Amino acid sequence: MKSLLLADDEVAISSAFAKTLEGFGYRVALSQTLESALRSAAQGHFDAILVEFNLRSELGSRYRAGNGLQLVRKLRAAHVKVPIVVFTAMEGKLYEMASRNTGADDFIRKTTSIPLIATRLRAYFDR
């Protein structure tokens, strides 16, 4: 069973999404802040990490733009090699370009269908 770390501070959405992904055969751990996601990534083995673009920080404002990209940057600086996917409601090429330029492997909008998201994740594991 593949394990995912889902870093998203929207508890209702991330909990429902995690439950749905578990139905597709994934084990999902949730983190609600940049710092807790860093701790989880350091402590556990994950096959992929999904990150909300505007992830809350324990140190700053809930709506600080780009905290998710800080997480991606820190994970890559720590030589985390697993696929990292920015999973967000943000829309636009600039958000996707910023995500990929920071080190994310993919950019998926939260409005994407769950089966398609599961298929895209599976593609990383079938390589």
N, C-alpha and C positions, 0 to 999 in steps of 0.2 A: 504494500500500500504506500503510495507516494504521500509525503507530508508537505504541507504548505504553511507558511507564516503569512497571515493577513493582517497588515498594519493599517487600521482604519478607525477613526474616532467616532464614527457614526454607528453607535452600538446596535440599534435596531436593524439597520441595513446590513452591517457586517455579520451579525449573528444569524440572520436569515440566509445570507449568502453562504456563510460557512456551513450551515445545515444542509443547504442544497448541494454544495460541493461534496459533502460527506456522502450524499446519496449517489454521487458519481464515483465513489470509491476513494476519495481523498481524505486524509487525516488533516484537520485544520486547527492551528493554534492562532488565537487572536491577541493582538496588541493594540492598545488605544492611544499610545503616544510614541513619538520618535525615540525617546529614551528606553521605554519598555520594549520596543521592537529591537533596538540594538542589544539589549540584555538577552532577549529571547534568541536572537540570531547567534549570539556568542555561546549560549548554553546548549542549544539544541541543534540537531541536524535536520535541515529542511531541504527538500528537493527543488523548491521554488519559493519566491517571496513576492507577494502582491502588496503594493504600497499606494495609499491614497496620496495624491499630489499635495493636498492641503492638510496634511496630518498635523494634529495638535502636538505641541511640545509641553513638557512639564514646566519648562522655564519661561515660556512666553505666552503670547496670545493664542487663543484657540484657532483663530482664523489667519494666522500668519501664513502668507502665501509661500508655497514652495518648501515647507518643512519635509514633505515626502521626498523631494529631490535632495535635501540635505542627508536624509537617511540613505538614499541610493549612493550618494557620494561617499559617505562614511563606510558603507558596506564594501564598496569597491576598493576604497583605500585600505581596508582590512583584508583585502584579497579574497573576499567572498566570491566564489565562481559560479554559484547556482544562478539560474535565470531569475531576473528581477523584472517584474511587470508593474508599470504604473497603472493602477486601476482607479478611475476617477470619473466624476461627473463633468469635469472641465472639458470644454470643447474647443478645438481649433488647432491648426497646424503648429502655432508657436508653442503650445503646451506639449504637443507630441515631440517637436524638435528639441525643446529644452530637456524633456525626459530622456530621450535617446542620447543627447549630447552629454548628459550627466552620467550615463552608464547603464540605463535601463535597456533591457532586451526587447521590450514590447510596450505598447500603450493601448489599453483597452478601456473603452467607455463603459460606465456602469449600466448604460441602457442596452448594451450588447446582450443577446440572449444567452442564458446560462449554458445550454448545450454547446453553443459556439465557443464560449469561454473555456469550457471543459475540453473541447477539441483542440483549441489553440494551446492550452497547457499541456495536453497529452503529446502534442507535436514536439515539445521540448524534451520529453522523456523518451521518445522513440528515436532520437538521433543516435 
